[in-house]
Amino acid sequence: MGKRSFFLVAVLLISLMVLVSGKVTITFMTPLAGEDGAYMDKIIQKFNAEHPDIEVVHLVLVNDLEYKTKFFTGVSTKQAPQVLFCRKYVIPALMDQLKTFTAEELVKYGIDVNDIYPGLIEGLVQDGKIYGFPLDCWIFYLAYNRGNFVKAGLDPNKPPTNREEFLAALEALKKVTPKDVTPYYENPGWSWLWVHYLWQFGGDLLTPDFKKPAFMEAGAKALRFMMELQDKGYLPKASVDPGPVFLGGQSTFLITGIWTAAAFKEALGENFGAAPAPLLGTEKAVFGGSHVLALTKVMVEDPEVLKAAMTWVKYLWDHAIEWYAAGQTPARISIAQSQELKEKLPHIYTVAQQLPYVKTFQMFPYISEMLDSIAVYLEDVLITRNMTPEDAMEAAAEEVQDIIDDYWAERGK
């Protein structure tokens, strides 16, 4: 028997088993690995136990390219996952194959998209059609060591909120920081960190029509600020792994993703502090992204499958606070501002208060490729010091323009 024949027989056998058992199987594809995946697995197990007529199977593909490849291969053979949980910036590449809903249709399922922060659902709604909706927000925050604050004579209950306070705290913390470490210990070449500062200095990656790069001026200002931190001994001048040093208590500050909070809290205990990211530029903005729930159009044409898929989606919507314990902030306004979140996950509640001014990547399909190109120039400025910020941003813009032009050429525009 050939491989193709064997595959077809296997598919038929699985389909027969589903018919005999009366159980609808829903494949749920996510990028979740490690502790995040373990949290989601527990939610899935609980759902399966409570819904004997539905079985959710968790398929994990962490890499964005592998995720998209698996999706499109599955669509072409009608073997794609029914429900997707993917990073928001991946959605533009998948849109044509997603089932859309109106806000009124989702209300019938018990899902109110008006309860989602506008900055998070922006780009997911086009001409009244909703292609997916975010369940969470992996937002940046200020992680800090409360014990080091005390050693430096700082109030651990008053983390910095602006540039002046941040620089003053860094100067005080230098006195209690080991010689080969900086108080703010982060990899300066991490492109997401640069994007966070880009937004705080009033810039964006692309023009609103996605036709030209728009990061040159604000991107250079962000790099100048980071160089200032390096020259004062506050931020490393080399590529580093910040986790072990922060967990070991040698460094004090990280401006990083909320997904780190659970591990940091477990390791540092009472010394762990979490606060909104301070405003270090000129604009009130904070880096964020979301995991979006969406359905594959070709896989939910059967009403029973659609019903099962939406039962699972609604379950996640209703039990979202269990997912936030993994280290996510709520996409829903009602949960972010709730007493329940404040009592159950106080550090998440604190960080969630900056959600009204969160920014996410523009809905351009090649954002990842753009950032990979820009990252090379970040290193030329912040690590090797081979280029000035202005020259680096101009050179990066030329490469990004090529990516933009290729995209529009593919679309015949």
Secondary structure, 3 states (H helix, E strand, C coil): CCHHHHHHHHHHHHHHHHHHHCCEEEEEEECCCHHHHHHHHHHHHHHHHHCCCEEEEEEECCCHHHHHHHHHHHHHHCCCCCEEEEEHHHHHHHHHHECCECHHHHHHCCCCHHHECHHHHCCCEECCEECCEECEECCEEEEEEHHHHHHCCCCCCCCCCEHHHHHHHHHHHHHHCCCCCCCECCCCCCHHHHHHHHHHCCCCCECCCCCCECCHHHHHHHHHHHHHHHHCCCCCCCCCCHHHHHHCCCCCEEEEEHHHHHHHHHHHHHHEEEECCCECCCCCCEECCCEEEEEEHHHCCCHHHHHHHHHHHHHHHHCHHHHHCCCCEECEHHHHCCHHHHHHCHHHHHHHCCHHHEECCCCCCCHHHHHHHHHHHHHHHHCCCCCCHHHHHHHHHHHHHHHHHHHHHHCCC
